């Protein structure tokens, strides 16, 4: 940062239902962030190099970074379903999927975590209803993996997902799709992103699909008059 530049950081606070809770004796206790420290390096060039530094600093600069998108589906009890994550998104790199019962203790109760996943236990009393297969459609008829993947296949390597028996417990019901090795195209037009999935048995309660998408975005900083603008 060069003086007199100003840095503004915006923090978004989660609601009470999304807070982390811990047991504190017989009473439920909350973990609350009370103080936040930020250390920011400040570059002060020597007088002899100041003009050269400023001239280089004011040149257009560009870089890429990851953005995230969260979305959830409507409630359903269908065995086979489609969940449109986004109608138009570009340069998707990573997609995480999980399913939750809407009547579970992890849904809205203030003293429970909403981040418990029911992907492979969609019935509260037993594990008869669970995710059996899924794949992503990115664009027009481009699927990850290319062939519909059976959740009970034994192999650990395939084209674009880590859905296998050995990872059920380690991923805790979280399904991961790796889209970081996409084929290069001339244009980067936004594409639709759809999850196709199937359950082995109809659930006894409503089920909601959740998605967390990480996609790459580009930032370009240019000089406009005497100011630096992000375009």
Buried (B, 14 or more C-beta within 10 A) or exposed (E): EBEEEEEEEEEEEEEEEEBEBEEEEEEEEEEEEEEEEEEEEEEEEEEEEEEEBEEEBBEEEEEEEEEEBEBEBEEBBEBEBEBEBBEEBBBBBBBBBBBBBBEBEBBEEEEBEBEBBBBBBBBBEEEBBBBBBBBBBBBEEEBBBEEEBEBEEEEEEBEBBBBBEEBBEEBEBBBBBEBEEBEEEEEEEEBBBBBBBBBBBEBBBBBBBBBBBBBBEEEEBBEEEEEBEEE
